[in-house]
Every structure is written in C-alpha cells, then in structure tokens.
C-alpha cells in the first residue's frame, strides 16, 4: 500500500503544474480540439527507446497471439469481447460518478445489471437490443482528471504499457483503486464474503491480458496501416494517441485526423 501511495504522489506532483480550471464544452470544445493535440516530451530519447522495445515485443509476442486469437470462431471471440467489455464497464461506472455524469452512470449500471443477468455474464447484449440502453464510450481516471480541469502534461512512453502523459500516468494509478475487479481479486478482506478460491489476483491479470489481446486482434489491420503509411512511426503513434485522448476527455464525436475511426476499434490506455 505504501508503494502504491508513493507512486500516486509522484504522478500527482508531475501533473500538479498542469492543472487549468477553464473547461470547454459543445462547439467551443470542438473549436479547441486541435490546440490540445500536442504535448511536450518529458524525455524523448528514453521514450523512443521504450517505443522500440514495445514495438519489438509486440512483433514477437502480442501480434502472433492476436493472430492466433483471430483464428478462433467469430461467435466465441464476440462473446469473449462482450464479457470483457461488460466487466470493464464497472471502471467506467466509477468514473461516470466522479465526473458527476449521473445520466451516463445510470445507463452504465443498467447495462451491467441486465447484461450480467439476462445476457449471461455479458456474453449477449440484451440491454441495448431489448431495453434500449445503448453502449456509450469507456471512461477512465485519466479522462476524469481531464474533465476536472487537469492539463495533459508531458508525453512519454512506458515499457509494456505504451504511450501516456503525466495526466494519464496518474490515471493509470487511479484506475487500480477505482476498478472493482481489482478490488475483488486483490482485497483479502473480501475472502470471507466471496471465497478466495474463486477470486484471486491472477484472475485480474488474466482479465487485463485478455483485454489487450482482444483489442490487438481487432486492430491488426489498423496498426499495419499506420506502420505502412508513417515516415516516423513514433511521431505518428504519439499524434494518434494525443488526438484520441483529447477526443475522449471532451466526449467529442470528431474523427481522429490521422486515422479513419471506422477502421479503428478504440485506443485504450487502461
């Protein structure tokens, strides 16, 4: 716990100087979109090295695993993706509440309850098809910090986790505490209530790993397209990441300039 607390304090200090309390919405936000699609580099040399490491790791491990996953029957992959999305909605719910977006929180909670029961743990989506509860965008603590007025902060690349910013790095730590799946699998105080034999720490990491594989499998062609058409792949991925995060913080419907959204599932930082 002390280690986690120290990490939070470090990231908060990195992010503290970037807080701005002037938030924009609606048309004003749309006009301001391009002004927040850049960020200063914290340590570009190190980030480029980390990017090369992640790129090599992806080619050696994640891409082959994703292609193997793609060979599974479509129905199985779709059901797995739905279950993962249903579990991920719990983190979205926490952030809906923190953002005081109670309409979205009600929709998220309703979808989770319906799909977890009638939808058989989320395999199916009767919440939308039967009850009209449409699926909305995912939310994370990095987005919540942005909605609270936090600036992006500087950009850097983490090993394994990929591109991030000072704000989103703080968000990564916050997500750990806000994600009910993490709490259930790691909090030994819940053993008496739910049974530790069914909910252990490795279940959480398996869930996160499957999320990564599912996302990578959905976007094989999109990654290849960016790789093929980029003069500087590092710069292209940085631009794509920052545009996507800015769009999510503003809940914007605008397309990402460097990539057609219709061919891109969704970039996830959490």
LUMLOKOL-481198 format. One record per residue: x, y, z of N, C-alpha, C in turn; residue in three letters. Coordinates in steps of 0.2 Angstrom, whole numbers, padded with zeros to 4 digits, always signed. Layout:
N
XYZXYZXYZALA...
//
This chain:
270
+0004-0006+0000+0000+0000+0000+0004+0006+0000UNK+0010+0006+0004+0014+0012+0004+0017+0013-0003UNK+0019+0008-0006+0022+0009-0013+0017+0012-0018UNK+0011+0010-0017+0006+0012-0022+0005+0020-0020UNK+0005+0021-0014+0003+0028-0012+0009+0033-0014UNK+0015+0031-0014+0021+0034-0016+0021+0036-0024UNK+0018+0030-0027+0018+0031-0034+0013+0037-0036UNK+0007+0037-0032+0002+0042-0034+0005+0049-0032UNK+0008+0049-0027+0011+0056-0025+0016+0058-0030UNK+0020+0054-0033+0025+0056-0038+0021+0058-0045UNK+0016+0054-0047+0012+0056-0053+0008+0063-0052UNK+0005+0064-0046+0002+0070-0044+0006+0076-0045UNK+0012+0075-0042+0017+0081-0042+0019+0082-0049UNK+0020+0077-0053+0021+0078-0061+0016+0082-0064UNK+0010+0080-0062+0004+0083-0065+0001+0090-0062UNK+0004+0091-0056+0001+0097-0052+0001+0103-0056UNK+0007+0105-0059+0008+0111-0063+0004+0112-0069UNK+0001+0106-0071-0003+0107-0077-0011+0108-0076UNK-0013+0109-0070-0020+0110-0069-0022+0116-0072UNK-0028+0116-0075-0031+0123-0078-0038+0122-0077UNK-0041+0127-0074-0048+0127-0072-0053+0129-0077UNK-0051+0131-0083-0056+0133-0088-0057+0127-0093UNK-0063+0124-0092-0066+0119-0096-0070+0121-0101UNK-0070+0118-0107-0075+0120-0113-0079+0114-0115UNK-0085+0116-0117-0090+0111-0119-0093+0113-0126UNK-0096+0108-0129-0100+0110-0135-0096+0112-0141UNK-0098+0117-0144-0095+0120-0150-0088+0123-0148UNK-0088+0126-0143-0081+0129-0140-0076+0123-0140UNK-0078+0117-0137-0073+0112-0137-0071+0109-0143UNK-0076+0109-0148-0074+0107-0155-0069+0112-0158UNK-0070+0118-0157-0065+0123-0160-0058+0123-0157UNK-0058+0120-0150-0052+0120-0147-0048+0113-0147UNK-0051+0108-0151-0049+0102-0152-0041+0101-0154UNK-0039+0105-0159-0033+0105-0161-0027+0108-0157UNK-0029+0112-0152-0025+0115-0148-0022+0111-0143UNK-0025+0105-0141-0023+0101-0136-0021+0094-0139UNK-0019+0094-0145-0017+0088-0148-0009+0087-0148UNK-0006+0091-0145+0001+0091-0144+0003+0091-0137UNK+0009+0089-0135+0012+0089-0129+0019+0089-0129UNK+0022+0092-0124+0030+0092-0124+0032+0085-0122UNK+0038+0084-0124+0041+0077-0122+0045+0078-0116UNK+0043+0073-0111+0047+0073-0105+0054+0071-0106UNK+0056+0065-0110+0062+0063-0111+0062+0059-0118UNK+0062+0062-0123+0061+0059-0130+0066+0053-0131UNK+0072+0054-0130+0077+0049-0131+0075+0042-0128UNK+0073+0043-0121+0071+0037-0117+0065+0034-0120UNK+0060+0039-0122+0053+0037-0125+0054+0033-0131UNK+0059+0035-0135+0060+0032-0142+0063+0025-0141UNK+0067+0024-0136+0070+0018-0134+0064+0013-0132UNK+0060+0016-0127+0055+0012-0125+0050+0010-0130UNK+0049+0014-0135+0044+0013-0141+0047+0007-0145UNK+0054+0007-0146+0057+0002-0150+0056-0005-0146UNK+0057-0004-0140+0057-0011-0136+0049-0013-0136UNK+0044-0009-0135+0037-0011-0136+0036-0014-0143UNK+0038-0010-0148+0037-0012-0155+0040-0019-0156UNK+0046-0021-0154+0049-0027-0154+0045-0033-0150UNK+0043-0031-0144+0039-0035-0140+0032-0037-0144UNK+0029-0032-0147+0023-0033-0150+0024-0038-0156UNK+0029-0037-0160+0030-0041-0165+0032-0048-0163UNK+0035-0049-0158+0037-0056-0156+0032-0059-0152UNK+0028-0056-0148+0023-0059-0144+0016-0057-0145UNK+0014-0051-0145+0007-0049-0145+0004-0050-0152UNK+0007-0048-0157+0004-0049-0164+0003-0056-0165UNK+0008-0061-0164+0006-0068-0165+0001-0071-0161UNK+0000-0069-0155-0005-0071-0151-0012-0068-0153UNK-0012-0062-0155-0018-0059-0158-0020-0062-0164UNK-0016-0064-0168-0017-0068-0175-0020-0075-0173UNK-0017-0078-0168-0020-0084-0166-0027-0084-0163UNK-0028-0078-0159-0035-0077-0157-0040-0076-0162UNK-0037-0072-0167-0042-0071-0173-0044-0077-0177UNK-0040-0083-0176-0042-0089-0179-0048-0093-0176UNK-0049-0090-0170-0055-0094-0166-0061-0092-0170UNK-0067-0096-0169-0073-0094-0171-0076-0087-0170UNK-0079-0084-0174-0081-0077-0173-0086-0077-0167UNK-0090-0081-0166-0095-0081-0161-0092-0081-0154UNK-0086-0086-0154-0083-0086-0147-0079-0080-0146UNK-0076-0077-0151-0072-0070-0150-0077-0065-0148UNK-0083-0065-0151-0088-0059-0150-0090-0060-0143UNK-0092-0066-0141-0094-0067-0134-0089-0065-0129UNK-0083-0067-0130-0077-0065-0125-0076-0058-0125UNK-0077-0055-0131-0076-0047-0131-0082-0044-0127UNK-0088-0047-0128-0093-0044-0124-0093-0045-0116UNK-0090-0050-0114-0089-0052-0107-0084-0047-0104UNK-0078-0046-0108-0073-0041-0106-0076-0034-0105UNK-0080-0032-0110-0082-0025-0111-0087-0024-0105UNK-0091-0030-0103-0096-0029-0098-0092-0028-0091UNK-0087-0032-0090-0083-0031-0084-0079-0024-0084UNK-0077-0022-0089-0074-0015-0090-0078-0010-0088UNK-0085-0011-0089-0090-0005-0088-0090-0003-0081UNK-0088-0008-0076-0088-0006-0069-0083+0000-0068UNK-0077+0000-0071-0072+0006-0071-0075+0012-0074UNK-0079+0011-0079-0082+0017-0082-0088+0020-0078UNK-0091+0015-0074-0096+0017-0069-0093+0022-0064UNK-0088+0019-0061-0084+0023-0056-0083+0030-0058UNK-0080+0031-0064-0078+0037-0067-0084+0041-0069UNK-0089+0038-0071-0096+0042-0073-0098+0046-0066UNK-0097+0042-0061-0099+0046-0054-0095+0051-0052UNK-0088+0050-0053-0083+0055-0051-0084+0061-0056UNK-0086+0060-0062-0087+0066-0067-0094+0069-0066UNK-0098+0067-0061-0105+0069-0060-0109+0068-0066UNK-0108+0063-0070-0112+0062-0076-0117+0056-0074UNK-0122+0058-0070-0126+0053-0067-0131+0050-0072UNK-0132+0053-0078-0136+0050-0083-0132+0044-0086UNK-0126+0046-0087-0121+0040-0090-0120+0035-0085UNK-0120+0037-0079-0119+0032-0073-0125+0027-0073UNK-0131+0030-0074-0137+0026-0073-0137+0021-0079UNK-0135+0024-0085-0135+0019-0091-0130+0014-0091UNK-0124+0015-0088-0119+0010-0087-0121+0005-0082UNK-0124+0007-0077-0126+0002-0071-0132-0002-0074UNK-0136+0001-0077-0142-0003-0080-0139-0008-0085UNK-0135-0006-0090-0132-0011-0094-0128-0017-0091UNK-0125-0015-0086-0121-0020-0082-0126-0025-0079UNK-0131-0023-0076-0135-0027-0072-0139-0032-0077UNK-0142-0029-0082-0146-0033-0087-0141-0038-0091UNK-0135-0035-0093-0131-0040-0097-0128-0045-0093UNK-0127-0044-0086-0124-0049-0082-0129-0054-0080UNK-0135-0053-0080-0140-0057-0078-0144-0060-0085UNK-0148-0057-0088-0151-0059-0094-0146-0061-0099UNK-0141-0057-0100-0136-0058-0105-0131-0063-0103UNK-0132-0067-0098-0127-0072-0096-0120-0070-0095UNK-0119-0066-0090-0112-0063-0088-0109-0058-0093UNK-0114-0056-0098-0111-0051-0103-0110-0054-0110UNK-0111-0061-0111-0110-0064-0117-0114-0060-0122UNK-0120-0059-0121-0125-0056-0125-0127-0049-0123UNK-0130-0045-0127-0131-0038-0125-0139-0036-0126UNK-0143-0039-0121-0150-0038-0121-0151-0030-0119UNK-0147-0027-0115-0148-0021-0113-0149-0016-0118UNK-0146-0016-0124-0147-0012-0130-0152-0015-0134UNK-0152-0021-0136-0157-0024-0140-0164-0024-0138UNK-0165-0025-0131-0171-0026-0128-0174-0020-0124UNK-0169-0017-0121-0171-0012-0116-0169-0005-0119UNK-0165-0004-0124-0163+0002-0127-0158+0006-0124UNK-0154+0002-0119-0148+0005-0116-0142+0005-0120UNK-0141+0010-0124-0136+0010-0129-0129+0010-0126UNK-0124+0007-0129-0117+0007-0126-0114+0013-0127UNK-0111+0016-0122-0108+0023-0123-0100+0022-0122UNK-0096+0027-0123-0089+0027-0123-0086+0025-0116UNK-0080+0022-0116-0077+0020-0110-0074+0026-0106UNK-0074+0026-0100-0071+0031-0096-0066+0028-0091UNK-0061+0032-0090-0055+0030-0085-0053+0036-0081UNK-0049+0035-0076-0047+0041-0072-0043+0046-0075UNK-0039+0045-0080-0036+0050-0084-0041+0055-0087UNK-0046+0052-0090-0052+0056-0093-0055+0060-0087UNK-0056+0057-0082-0059+0061-0076-0055+0067-0074UNK-0048+0066-0074-0044+0071-0072-0044+0077-0077UNK-0045+0075-0083-0046+0080-0089-0052+0084-0088UNK-0058+0080-0086-0064+0083-0085-0064+0088-0079UNK-0060+0086-0074-0059+0091-0068-0055+0097-0070UNK-0051+0097-0076-0048+0103-0077-0040+0102-0078UNK-0038+0096-0077-0031+0094-0077-0028+0095-0084UNK-0022+0098-0085-0019+0098-0092-0016+0091-0093UNK-0014+0091-0100-0011+0084-0102-0005+0083-0098UNK-0001+0087-0098+0006+0086-0095+0011+0084-0101UNK+0017+0082-0099+0021+0080-0104+0020+0073-0107UNK+0022+0071-0112+0021+0065-0116+0027+0060-0115UNK+0026+0054-0114+0032+0049-0113+0029+0042-0115UNK+0034+0037-0115+0032+0030-0117+0034+0026-0111UNK+0030+0022-0109+0031+0017-0104+0033+0010-0107UNK+0037+0006-0104+0038-0001-0106+0032-0005-0105UNK+0030-0009-0110+0024-0013-0109+0018-0009-0110UNK+0017-0004-0106+0011+0000-0106+0010+0005-0112UNK+0015+0007-0115+0015+0011-0121+0014+0018-0120UNK+0012+0022-0125+0012+0029-0124+0007+0032-0118UNK+0009+0037-0115+0005+0040-0110+0007+0048-0109UNK+0004+0051-0104+0006+0058-0102+0006+0058-0095UNK+0008+0064-0092+0008+0064-0085+0001+0063-0082UNK-0004+0066-0085-0010+0065-0083-0013+0058-0083UNK-0012+0055-0089-0014+0048-0090-0010+0043-0085UNK-0004+0045-0084+0000+0040-0079-0003+0040-0072UNK-0005+0046-0070-0009+0047-0064-0015+0043-0064UNK-0018+0044-0070-0024+0040-0071-0024+0032-0071UNK-0018+0030-0073-0017+0023-0073-0017+0020-0066UNK-0013+0024-0061-0013+0023-0054-0020+0023-0051UNK-0024+0028-0053-0031+0029-0050-0035+0024-0052UNK-0034+0021-0059-0038+0016-0061-0038+0009-0057UNK-0032+0008-0054-0031+0002-0050-0036+0003-0044UNK-0036+0009-0041-0040+0009-0035-0048+0010-0036UNK-0049+0012-0042-0057+0013-0044-0060+0007-0047UNK-0055+0002-0050-0058-0004-0053-0061-0009-0048UNK-0067-0010-0048-0070-0015-0043-0067-0022-0045UNK-0065-0024-0051-0062-0030-0052-0055-0031-0049UNK-0051-0026-0048-0045-0026-0045-0046-0027-0037UNK-0051-0023-0035-0053-0024-0028-0055-0031-0026UNK-0059-0033-0029-0062-0040-0028-0056-0045-0028UNK-0052-0045-0033-0047-0050-0033-0041-0049-0029UNK-0040-0043-0027-0034-0041-0023-0035-0040-0015UNK-0041-0038-0013-0043-0037-0007-0044-0043-0003UNK-0040-0045+0002-0041-0051+0006-0047-0050+0011UNK-0049-0044+0012-0054-0043+0017-0061-0046+0014UNK-0061-0047+0007-0067-0050+0004-0067-0057+0004UNK-0062-0060+0006-0062-0068+0006-0067-0071+0009UNK-0069-0068+0015-0075-0071+0019-0081-0071+0015UNK-0082-0066+0011-0089-0064+0008-0089-0068+0002UNK-0084-0068-0002-0085-0071-0009-0080-0077-0010UNK-0076-0079-0006-0072-0085-0007-0066-0084-0011UNK-0060-0084-0008-0054-0083-0011-0052-0088-0017UNK-0055-0094-0016-0053-0099-0021-0056-0097-0028UNK-0061-0093-0028-0064-0091-0035-0061-0084-0037UNK-0059-0080-0033-0057-0073-0035-0050-0072-0032UNK-0045-0073-0036-0038-0072-0034-0034-0067-0039UNK-0029-0065-0037-0025-0060-0040-0024-0061-0048UNK-0022-0068-0049-0021-0070-0056-0027-0069-0061UNK-0033-0069-0058-0039-0068-0062-0039-0061-0065UNK-0037-0056-0061-0037-0049-0063-0032-0048-0069UNK-0026-0051-0068-0021-0050-0073-0023-0054-0080UNK-0026-0060-0079-0029-0063-0085-0034-0059-0088UNK-0038-0056-0084-0043-0052-0087-0040-0046-0091UNK-0035-0043-0088-0032-0037-0092-0028-0040-0098UNK-0025-0045-0097-0021-0048-0103-0026-0050-0109UNK-0032-0052-0107-0037-0054-0112-0039-0048-0116UNK-0040-0042-0112-0042-0036-0115-0037-0034-0120UNK-0031-0034-0118-0026-0032-0123-0026-0036-0129UNK-0026-0043-0128-0026-0047-0134-0032-0046-0139UNK-0038-0045-0135-0044-0044-0139-0044-0037-0143UNK-0041-0032-0140-0040-0026-0143-0035-0026-0149UNK-0029-0030-0148-0024-0030-0153-0027-0034-0159UNK-0031-0039-0158-0034-0043-0163-0039-0039-0167UNK-0043-0035-0164-0047-0031-0168-0044-0026-0172UNK-0038-0024-0171-0035-0018-0174-0028-0020-0178UNK-0028-0027-0180-0022-0029-0183-0021-0025-0190UNK-0026-0024-0193-0025-0021-0200-0024-0013-0199UNK-0027-0010-0193-0026-0003-0192-0019-0002-0190UNK-0016-0006-0186-0009-0005-0184-0004-0006-0190UNK-0006-0011-0194-0002-0011-0200-0002-0006-0205UNK-0008-0003-0205-0009+0003-0210-0005+0009-0207UNK-0005+0010-0201-0002+0016-0198+0006+0015-0199UNK+0008+0009-0198+0015+0007-0199+0017+0008-0206UNK+0013+0006-0211+0015+0006-0218+0015+0014-0220UNK+0011+0018-0218+0010+0025-0220+0014+0030-0216UNK+0018+0028-0211+0021+0033-0207+0028+0033-0209UNK+0031+0040-0210+0038+0041-0211+0041+0040-0204UNK+0038+0043-0199+0041+0042-0192+0035+0039-0188UNK+0036+0032-0187+0031+0029-0183+0030+0031-0176UNK+0035+0033-0173+0035+0035-0166+0030+0042-0166UNK+0032+0046-0170+0028+0053-0171+0021+0052-0172UNK+0020+0047-0177+0013+0045-0179+0009+0043-0173UNK+0012+0038-0169+0008+0035-0164+0007+0040-0158UNK+0012+0045-0157+0011+0050-0152+0005+0054-0154UNK+0005+0056-0161-0001+0061-0163-0007+0057-0162UNK-0008+0051-0164-0014+0047-0164-0016+0046-0157UNK-0012+0045-0152-0013+0044-0145-0016+0051-0142UNK-0012+0056-0143-0014+0063-0140-0021+0065-0143UNK-0022+0064-0150-0029+0066-0153-0034+0062-0150UNK-0033+0055-0149-0038+0051-0146-0040+0053-0139UNK-0035+0054-0135-0036+0055-0128-0040+0062-0127UNK-0038+0067-0131-0041+0074-0131-0048+0073-0133UNK-0050+0069-0138-0056+0067-0140-0061+0064-0135UNK-0058+0059-0131-0061+0056-0126-0063+0060-0120UNK-0058+0065-0118-0059+0069-0112-0065+0074-0114UNK-0065+0076-0120-0071+0081-0122-0077+0077-0124UNK-0077+0070-0124-0083+0067-0127-0085+0069-0134UNK-0080+0070-0138-0081+0073-0145-0082+0067-0149UNK-0086+0069-0154-0088+0064-0160-0084+0065-0166UNK-0079+0070-0166-0075+0071-0171-0070+0065-0173UNK-0069+0064-0179-0064+0059-0182-0057+0061-0180UNK-0053+0056-0179-0046+0057-0177-0043+0058-0184UNK-0039+0064-0185-0037+0066-0191-0032+0061-0194UNK-0028+0058-0191-0023+0054-0194-0025+0047-0195UNK-0031+0045-0193-0034+0038-0194-0041+0038-0195UNK-0044+0035-0200-0051+0034-0200-0054+0030-0195UNK-0058+0033-0191-0061+0029-0185-0065+0023-0187UNK-0068+0023-0193-0072+0017-0195-0067+0011-0195UNK-0061+0012-0196-0056+0006-0197-0052+0005-0190UNK-0054+0008-0185-0050+0008-0179-0055+0006-0173UNK-0054+0001-0169-0059-0001-0164-0059+0005-0159UNK-0054+0005-0154-0054+0011-0149-0047+0010-0146UNK-0043+0015-0145-0037+0015-0142-0039+0016-0135UNK-0036+0011-0131-0037+0011-0124-0030+0012-0120UNK-0031+0016-0115-0025+0017-0110-0025+0013-0104UNK-0030+0010-0102-0031+0007-0096-0031+0000-0096UNK
//
